[in-house]
Amino acid sequence: MKEFIKVMKALSDPARVRILKMLQHKTMCVCEIQTALDKAQSTTSKHLKILEDAGLIAYQKDGLWVNYKLADGSQSPYAASLTGNLRHWLNDDPEIKKIAARLPGINRNDILNKN
């Protein structure tokens, strides 16, 4: 039951649900996720850690970059089930649509050049 509760708690925050919906579209680094959510880097990293601990997302290092993606579901059957269903849920939500429309224009190289 602990694993189930961990997944459900991870999905209890709207920002974490938005992160999962974004990762359905593409693999992203922290700065891209942070830009899309308009949140502080520390807040974004905390959300990512909670999602990772619940088995909902995974990361891969690529040089200096850490790229986040949806997990393959091998860590938790609950995470796999909910991630699979989430692909079909909330697609008509105005906020999710707005973020999804912005994603093609969010690029780590552009973000770095602004700083």
N, C-alpha and C positions, 0 to 999 in steps of 0.2 A: 504494500500500500504506500510505503514511503516514496517510491519512485513515481507513482501516479500523482501523488500530492505535489511533488517537486515540479512535475510538468505543468500541472494545473496552476500552481502559484506563478510559474514563469510566464504563463499566458494571461495572468490577471492584470497586467499593466498594459495600457493602450500603446505606449511607446514600443514595448517589446513585440506586440502584435504587428505594429507598423514595420518593425525591422524584419520580421519574418516575411511579410508581404513584399517588401523591397527585395529581399534575397531570392524571392521566386523569380524575379526579373533578371538579376545578374549577381555575380560575385562582387563584393564590395569591400573596401578597406574602411578602417575606423573613420578617417577624415571624410570619406564620401557619405557614410551613414550619418555622421555628425552633421554634415551640411544639409542633408535631406531632412533630418529631424529638427534642425535648428536648436540643438542641445549642446551643452558643454562636452568636451572630450571625456572628462572624468565620468560624467553621467552616462554617456554613450558606452564607455568601456564597462561600467558596472552592469548595464543592461545586457551587453554581450556576454559577460561572464555568467550571468544568471541563465541565459539561454543555452550557453555551452554546457553548463553543469547539468541542465535538464535533458541534454541530448538532442536539443532542437537544432542547433547549429554546430558547425565545425569550422576550423580555420586551417590555413596552410600558409607557411612562410615562403616568401619569394624574395630572397635577398633581404632588403630592409623592410619590405612590405609584409603585412599580415592580412591575408585575404579571407573574408568570411563567406560562407555559403551554407545552404540548408544541409543538415546532417542526412546521411543516407538511411537512418533509422535502425542501424545495427546496434546502437547502444540501448535503445529503449523502445519496446513495442508501443508504448503509450505515445511517445514523441512521434514515432513513425505514423501512427494512425491520425493523430491530430494535425501533423504537418501535411499529410495527404489530403485530409478534409479541408484544411485551411486554404488549399489551392482553389477551392470552389466557393469559399465563403468570403464575404465582405468585398467582393470585386465591384459592387455597385455603390459602396460607401463613398460619399463625396470626398472625404479626406484621403482615403486610400487612392482614389482616382487622381486626385491632385498630386500626391506624392509620386505615383506611377508615371504621370505625365512629365514630371520634372527629372526623373532618373536619367534619361538619355543625355541631358545637359550637365549632369554632375560627373566630373572627371577629376581624378586625383591630381593630374598635372596642372589643370586650371586652378584648382584649390591651392596648390603649393605656390604657384606664381602670384597669387593674390596676397600671400602672407609675406 
